[in-house]
Amino acid sequence: MTKDIAPATGRLGVLTPGMGAVATTLYAGVIATRRGLAQPIGSLTQMGHIRLGKRTDNRNPLIKDFVPLASLDDIVFGGWDPISDDSFEAARRAGVLTPEELASVAEDLGAISPMPAVFDPDWVKKLEGVDHVKTGSSKRDLANQLMADIETFKKENRLDRAVIVWCGSTEAYRPASAVHDTLAAFEKGLDDSDPEIAPSQIYAYAALRSGVPFANGAPNVTVDVPALIELATEVGLPIAGKDFKTGQTLIKTVLAPAFKARLLGVDGWFSTNILGNRDGEVLDDPDSFKSKEVSKLGVLETILQPEVYPDLYGDMYHKVRINYYPPRGDNKEGWDNIDIFGWMHHSMQIKVDFLAKDSILAAPIVLDLALFMDLATRKGQAGIQEWLSFYFKSPQVAEGLYPENDLFIQLTKLKNTLRHWMGEDLITHLGSEYYEE
């Protein structure tokens, strides 16, 4: 272990604003894994290996054995939700896990109840059953209430550290405004209850002011504004986002690099989704859908670079649609029609039909982000954590940079960051050293 990473001693609180399908699936999976009833499939921190040194060295430890991550046994879950169901009832209503799976963790899940949420129907319109919401004299008051919640949760559970990962609904799309330009403007906006400050930003502010790192799993404009970047830098804490990369966009970040690598052109890429559950219900609102659309549409352009390859991608037509279909529940379907062309401009097609459980794909992402954000905090990292782009549809980067959306570049970036922090050589995959005398 490198001496500049504090050890992962003690208990880690993982707090999720939003305790619906994604969060409760995470809780249930970790509890089941701790009991030996399940495996943490999909989690890089738990099942992923990392190569160290040359291929001939045969050094390929588990990531969790290489870097000092918190143990699953030391995690305590909590969070906030505008619906008062405890985690067992919320998981049962979500319908992601079977009754048998839920029964095996029922007691532990039932003990995790949400704290009242900061919620504003102007930001999330199509959400039924809201009955568990904070009230306050101002948005500053709401932030202070969240800070008190964090402090109480840490004391009651004897926590040494905490992280917050947003698992709540997608907020309406509104670009950053003047209140987000500086930390001073933002804090005045909290005092004045500025309508342009979103609930997710109140959570992020409260987290950072409480000494807790914050990762954003939704396409909301949350920590990707100058004011909260300034705050993260000032208090010396990491932030990351945004929008968990789960189904359709995961496939895009695999296929698009393949087309670009082989210099195959793309005429058009049509993507449509059907999904139910709370996520689909919320995204049925055009303002919330706009947030998701912006997040999804940016992926292909940064990978394919049409300004660099105008003959191949300059006229590409890219369309994204999301349709709320209640009977599907958490079993979303992502369908892609891709019109490509090759040698002598001959046309070809690829069709992908991905039937997936959104929360099953998202839960290990939340776990990895919580553990890696805790690691980054103990490493003394502050501000944007671009090395975690692997987990996001729309990765947050420094102003003036374009994000790397190629999944394989993202994974190399993540693993090289871990190697660098632990004093190991970076892996370039050059390979010439094996052939030099």
Sequence and secondary structure as in RCSB ss.txt:
>XXXX:A:sequence
MTKDIAPATGRLGVLTPGMGAVATTLYAGVIATRRGLAQPIGSLTQMGHIRLGKRTDNRNPLIKDFVPLASLDDI
VFGGWDPISDDSFEAARRAGVLTPEELASVAEDLGAISPMPAVFDPDWVKKLEGVDHVKTGSSKRDLANQLMADI
ETFKKENRLDRAVIVWCGSTEAYRPASAVHDTLAAFEKGLDDSDPEIAPSQIYAYAALRSGVPFANGAPNVTVDV
PALIELATEVGLPIAGKDFKTGQTLIKTVLAPAFKARLLGVDGWFSTNILGNRDGEVLDDPDSFKSKEVSKLGVL
ETILQPEVYPDLYGDMYHKVRINYYPPRGDNKEGWDNIDIFGWMHHSMQIKVDFLAKDSILAAPIVLDLALFMDL
ATRKGQAGIQEWLSFYFKSPQVAEGLYPENDLFIQLTKLKNTLRHWMGEDLITHLGSEYYEE
>XXXX:A:secstr
  TTS    S EEEEEE  SHHHHHHHHHHHHHHTTS   TT HHHH B  BS GGG B  BHHHHS    GGGE
EEEEEESS   HHHHHHHHT S HHHHHTTHHHHHT   EEB   TTTS S      B   SSHHHHHHHHHHHH
HHHHHHTT SEEEEEE S         GGGSSHHHHHHHHHHT TTS HHHHHHHHHHHTT  EEE SSSSSS S
HHHHHHHHHHT EEEE  B  SHHHHHHHHHHHHHHTT EEEEEEEEEEE HHHHHHHTSHHHHHHHHHHHHHHH
HHHH TTT HHHHTT EEEEEEEE GGGTTEEEEEEEEEEE GGG EEEEEEEEEEEHHHHHHHHHHHHHHHHHH
HHHTT  EE GGGGGGBSS    TT      HHHHHHHHHHHHHHHTT        GGGT  
